[in-house]
Amino acid sequence: MTETATTPTTPFDELEQAYEALAQAIDRAGPHNEAVFLAKLALTLGQQLGSVAPFKEAIAMALQDLPARGGA
């Protein structure tokens, strides 16, 4: 996907802070609750967007370059 005028960019240091906060929250949720936590987080953030279009775009971006199902 290409960046559009409506796609916000985050400075690297803030992105790093977000990554660290997310990693700590995933650790707190634990392995058995990781998927549920991530789904709840995604839906909460999606609700804050106010529109489904950027949410769907973010899903597509997150799916890019993932390993094939069942292995590397």
Biotite code that builds the C-alpha atoms (Angstrom):
import biotite.structure as struc

atoms = struc.array([
    struc.Atom([0.000, 0.000, 0.000], chain_id="A", res_id=1, res_name="MET", atom_name="CA", element="C"),
    struc.Atom([1.155, 3.496, -0.661], chain_id="A", res_id=2, res_name="THR", atom_name="CA", element="C"),
    struc.Atom([1.090, 6.255, 1.867], chain_id="A", res_id=3, res_name="GLU", atom_name="CA", element="C"),
    struc.Atom([-1.716, 8.728, 1.374], chain_id="A", res_id=4, res_name="THR", atom_name="CA", element="C"),
    struc.Atom([-2.270, 12.225, 2.657], chain_id="A", res_id=5, res_name="ALA", atom_name="CA", element="C"),
    struc.Atom([-4.631, 10.766, 5.280], chain_id="A", res_id=6, res_name="THR", atom_name="CA", element="C"),
    struc.Atom([-2.105, 8.190, 6.533], chain_id="A", res_id=7, res_name="THR", atom_name="CA", element="C"),
    struc.Atom([-0.436, 9.600, 9.645], chain_id="A", res_id=8, res_name="PRO", atom_name="CA", element="C"),
    struc.Atom([3.245, 9.026, 10.192], chain_id="A", res_id=9, res_name="THR", atom_name="CA", element="C"),
    struc.Atom([4.772, 8.481, 13.600], chain_id="A", res_id=10, res_name="THR", atom_name="CA", element="C"),
    struc.Atom([8.285, 9.571, 14.524], chain_id="A", res_id=11, res_name="PRO", atom_name="CA", element="C"),
    struc.Atom([10.583, 6.591, 15.080], chain_id="A", res_id=12, res_name="PHE", atom_name="CA", element="C"),
    struc.Atom([11.053, 7.248, 18.815], chain_id="A", res_id=13, res_name="ASP", atom_name="CA", element="C"),
    struc.Atom([7.302, 7.315, 19.374], chain_id="A", res_id=14, res_name="GLU", atom_name="CA", element="C"),
    struc.Atom([6.872, 4.160, 17.305], chain_id="A", res_id=15, res_name="LEU", atom_name="CA", element="C"),
    struc.Atom([9.544, 2.495, 19.426], chain_id="A", res_id=16, res_name="GLU", atom_name="CA", element="C"),
    struc.Atom([7.701, 3.536, 22.597], chain_id="A", res_id=17, res_name="GLN", atom_name="CA", element="C"),
    struc.Atom([4.457, 2.126, 21.183], chain_id="A", res_id=18, res_name="ALA", atom_name="CA", element="C"),
    struc.Atom([6.214, -1.154, 20.324], chain_id="A", res_id=19, res_name="TYR", atom_name="CA", element="C"),
    struc.Atom([7.621, -1.417, 23.857], chain_id="A", res_id=20, res_name="GLU", atom_name="CA", element="C"),
    struc.Atom([4.223, -0.703, 25.427], chain_id="A", res_id=21, res_name="ALA", atom_name="CA", element="C"),
    struc.Atom([2.608, -3.307, 23.159], chain_id="A", res_id=22, res_name="LEU", atom_name="CA", element="C"),
    struc.Atom([5.269, -5.920, 23.961], chain_id="A", res_id=23, res_name="ALA", atom_name="CA", element="C"),
    struc.Atom([4.789, -5.367, 27.699], chain_id="A", res_id=24, res_name="GLN", atom_name="CA", element="C"),
    struc.Atom([0.997, -5.601, 27.374], chain_id="A", res_id=25, res_name="ALA", atom_name="CA", element="C"),
    struc.Atom([1.269, -8.857, 25.379], chain_id="A", res_id=26, res_name="ILE", atom_name="CA", element="C"),
    struc.Atom([3.528, -10.251, 28.109], chain_id="A", res_id=27, res_name="ASP", atom_name="CA", element="C"),
    struc.Atom([0.989, -9.216, 30.764], chain_id="A", res_id=28, res_name="ARG", atom_name="CA", element="C"),
    struc.Atom([-1.859, -10.829, 28.824], chain_id="A", res_id=29, res_name="ALA", atom_name="CA", element="C"),
    struc.Atom([0.072, -14.090, 28.609], chain_id="A", res_id=30, res_name="GLY", atom_name="CA", element="C"),
    struc.Atom([0.237, -16.672, 25.818], chain_id="A", res_id=31, res_name="PRO", atom_name="CA", element="C"),
    struc.Atom([-3.322, -17.925, 26.330], chain_id="A", res_id=32, res_name="HIS", atom_name="CA", element="C"),
    struc.Atom([-4.829, -14.436, 26.083], chain_id="A", res_id=33, res_name="ASN", atom_name="CA", element="C"),
    struc.Atom([-2.527, -12.937, 23.441], chain_id="A", res_id=34, res_name="GLU", atom_name="CA", element="C"),
    struc.Atom([-4.911, -13.310, 20.482], chain_id="A", res_id=35, res_name="ALA", atom_name="CA", element="C"),
    struc.Atom([-7.903, -12.031, 22.469], chain_id="A", res_id=36, res_name="VAL", atom_name="CA", element="C"),
    struc.Atom([-5.902, -9.065, 23.764], chain_id="A", res_id=37, res_name="PHE", atom_name="CA", element="C"),
    struc.Atom([-4.695, -8.154, 20.257], chain_id="A", res_id=38, res_name="LEU", atom_name="CA", element="C"),
    struc.Atom([-8.230, -8.420, 18.852], chain_id="A", res_id=39, res_name="ALA", atom_name="CA", element="C"),
    struc.Atom([-9.599, -6.208, 21.632], chain_id="A", res_id=40, res_name="LYS", atom_name="CA", element="C"),
    struc.Atom([-6.798, -3.703, 21.079], chain_id="A", res_id=41, res_name="LEU", atom_name="CA", element="C"),
    struc.Atom([-7.385, -3.629, 17.325], chain_id="A", res_id=42, res_name="ALA", atom_name="CA", element="C"),
    struc.Atom([-11.128, -3.130, 17.725], chain_id="A", res_id=43, res_name="LEU", atom_name="CA", element="C"),
    struc.Atom([-10.609, -0.408, 20.333], chain_id="A", res_id=44, res_name="THR", atom_name="CA", element="C"),
    struc.Atom([-8.196, 1.448, 18.056], chain_id="A", res_id=45, res_name="LEU", atom_name="CA", element="C"),
    struc.Atom([-10.489, 0.869, 15.083], chain_id="A", res_id=46, res_name="GLY", atom_name="CA", element="C"),
    struc.Atom([-13.377, 2.426, 16.967], chain_id="A", res_id=47, res_name="GLN", atom_name="CA", element="C"),
    struc.Atom([-11.260, 5.513, 17.636], chain_id="A", res_id=48, res_name="GLN", atom_name="CA", element="C"),
    struc.Atom([-10.648, 5.935, 13.896], chain_id="A", res_id=49, res_name="LEU", atom_name="CA", element="C"),
    struc.Atom([-14.322, 6.640, 13.326], chain_id="A", res_id=50, res_name="GLY", atom_name="CA", element="C"),
    struc.Atom([-14.359, 4.904, 9.932], chain_id="A", res_id=51, res_name="SER", atom_name="CA", element="C"),
    struc.Atom([-13.913, 1.324, 8.779], chain_id="A", res_id=52, res_name="VAL", atom_name="CA", element="C"),
    struc.Atom([-11.808, 2.243, 5.708], chain_id="A", res_id=53, res_name="ALA", atom_name="CA", element="C"),
    struc.Atom([-8.548, 3.078, 7.535], chain_id="A", res_id=54, res_name="PRO", atom_name="CA", element="C"),
    struc.Atom([-9.112, 0.056, 9.779], chain_id="A", res_id=55, res_name="PHE", atom_name="CA", element="C"),
    struc.Atom([-9.321, -2.240, 6.754], chain_id="A", res_id=56, res_name="LYS", atom_name="CA", element="C"),
    struc.Atom([-6.245, -0.564, 5.264], chain_id="A", res_id=57, res_name="GLU", atom_name="CA", element="C"),
    struc.Atom([-4.317, -1.180, 8.493], chain_id="A", res_id=58, res_name="ALA", atom_name="CA", element="C"),
    struc.Atom([-5.363, -4.851, 8.447], chain_id="A", res_id=59, res_name="ILE", atom_name="CA", element="C"),
    struc.Atom([-4.081, -5.219, 4.889], chain_id="A", res_id=60, res_name="ALA", atom_name="CA", element="C"),
    struc.Atom([-0.796, -3.526, 5.797], chain_id="A", res_id=61, res_name="MET", atom_name="CA", element="C"),
    struc.Atom([-0.342, -5.752, 8.851], chain_id="A", res_id=62, res_name="ALA", atom_name="CA", element="C"),
    struc.Atom([-0.888, -8.895, 6.762], chain_id="A", res_id=63, res_name="LEU", atom_name="CA", element="C"),
    struc.Atom([1.891, -7.969, 4.348], chain_id="A", res_id=64, res_name="GLN", atom_name="CA", element="C"),
    struc.Atom([5.081, -10.025, 4.548], chain_id="A", res_id=65, res_name="ASP", atom_name="CA", element="C"),
    struc.Atom([3.801, -12.496, 7.144], chain_id="A", res_id=66, res_name="LEU", atom_name="CA", element="C"),
    struc.Atom([5.267, -16.005, 6.963], chain_id="A", res_id=67, res_name="PRO", atom_name="CA", element="C"),
    struc.Atom([3.108, -18.604, 5.249], chain_id="A", res_id=68, res_name="ALA", atom_name="CA", element="C"),
    struc.Atom([0.623, -20.378, 7.511], chain_id="A", res_id=69, res_name="ARG", atom_name="CA", element="C"),
    struc.Atom([2.159, -23.341, 9.248], chain_id="A", res_id=70, res_name="GLY", atom_name="CA", element="C"),
    struc.Atom([5.796, -22.343, 8.838], chain_id="A", res_id=71, res_name="GLY", atom_name="CA", element="C"),
    struc.Atom([8.422, -19.946, 7.657], chain_id="A", res_id=72, res_name="ALA", atom_name="CA", element="C"),
])
